[in-house]
Amino acid sequence: MLPQVLRRLSGEIDTSPQAIGVAMGMVCIAAAGTALGGAIAIAARNHLKPHILAGALALSAGVMVFISLTEMLNETTTNFEEAGFSGPVAATLTYLTMFGGLGVGRVI
């Protein structure tokens, strides 16, 4: 069932051994970066002030949120365009729904 859902969401999925190898390699690189960053933070915890580590954590969290929102905004605009809205109208609707959702979340 999950492969069918993924095909509908993103088109055809390349399940060739080469594509799977590249994906696994990227996962390993990301995991190694996370492990390295954690090791540096643990090793340097006595040498760095807490506000420096907090700033680094805030920066990395901001980058992750930015990337996630950028991907969602692109996908939302594409979906509005596929639904028949022109480019500027699709972009306007995208931002209205995003800020509307942020407002509702803030009220709740």
Secondary structure, 3 states (H helix, E strand, C coil): CHHHHHHHHHCCCCCCHHHHHHHHHHHHHHHHHHHHHHHHHHHCCCCCCHHHHHHHHHHHHHHHHHHHHHHHHHHHHHHHHHCCCCHHHHHHHHHHHHHHHHHHHHHC
